[in-house]
Amino acid sequence: MQKIVVEGGLPLNGEVQISGAKNAVLPILCATLLADGPVDIGNVPHLHDVITTAKLLGELGAGITIDEGTLGKGRSITVDPTTVHSHVAPYELVKTMRASVLVLGPLLAKYGQAEVSLPGGCAIGSRPVDQHIKGLQALGAEISVDHGFIKAHRNGRLKGARFVFDVVSVTGTENVLMAAALAEGTSVLENAAMEPEVVDLADCLNAMGAQVENAGSGRIIVHGVERLHGGSHQVLPDRIETGTFLVAAAMTGGRVTTRRSRADTLDAVLEKLRQAGAEITVEDDRITLDMHGRRPRAVDLVTAPYPAFPTDMQAQFMALNCIAEGAGVINETIFENRFMHVNELLRLGADIRVDGHTAVVRGVEKLSGAPVMATDLRASASLILAGLVADGETTIDRIYHLDRGYENIEEKLSGLGARIRRIS
Ligand code: UD1
């Protein structure tokens, strides 16, 4: 099994190009199922989750063409959904990637039926899909959960409706939004997720002829249309990847510029980095973080739905607090079990105390390199960040988590001067 070895101690310096957003490209790939013709998606990141989604669409019968692109121009994928013949998302694929549940809404709306294996538990919490199901039922779908499968069908077209989400759910909002795009009449989705990835999905749907308004607000309005056509869309830059590189720069006392990034999607993260003592300048699609060789100050944070501080950046900021001046309190409100990186950070010499959903982190002068194990995607990133500032070598095992969500992370970090390599 592959591992990543990091030798700590060097400040990061230079420029790094940000890839397309994982959490945008996955729903967008699923949305192509709604179209009557091929959809061309650009700025697609090289990620394991993208391959899994392409496999799933292929299994449903869609034609998939991947263009690796030229240097500096990301990969693009064209999905031709006109050959879809199956409506079943099997357990083998769904269990490896929870986002597979995003085919539920499109299959149901377009083909009248869908069978999607229940995603089940996952390392960071139980993560139910009740909001997806209730939202689709509000549009008139009949849904049962049988033998581990969500089985959905409709009689006639789905009907536009007003639906209020009990909890803010990103993929829940996306599933219901995609289904509403082909429903008869207008739907109003209240307490909808406001994440930039939801907006990117809505932009893609509108490029296919949908009529979605107010995405990015908590009240999305969808005027259903009879059909969607093929089209093209460029995926927005990954704000979590951007944030991860900026935290790496801050922790190492370096100066890093992210290219092809979107500062307007990172307000809460940039604010925390400024509190940590970083100087941040934004110019068009470039964000520069300069730490001027200083040690960061510890920050307090509370994770919450966008535009508040993202849970997907919690582990990276915990790593930052581990070596910062002072102490920071981290409160995780989204997922019940998202502190699994704590035990691994402790192995590197961190001082962290966890009480329920709260972690108190006291910065230490130095972490010391050790073998550690990645437990989920963002936890893996936090261990690499910690390795960048630890004495000696840190070896990170189970990095398949990392390959699900970060494109070429070790190459990108090497380009900034880090000593990092992948071994088998
Ligand atoms: C998405 C992101 C993930 C991010 C998370 C929160 C994708 C592919 N993944 O995951 O990276 O960490 O948003 O920003 O976009 N919940 C329910 N019932 C539901 C659905 C969710 O109770 O039907 C709860 C969850 O258990 C969790 C909270 O709502 O406590 C938020 O989850 P949700 O926004 O749905 O996360 P995902 O969409 O799975």
Residues whose N, C-alpha, C, O or C-beta is under 5 A from the ligand:
A	BS01	UD1	N23 A99 R127 P128 V129 D130 Q131 H132 V167 V168 S169 V170 T171 G172 T311 D312 I334 F335
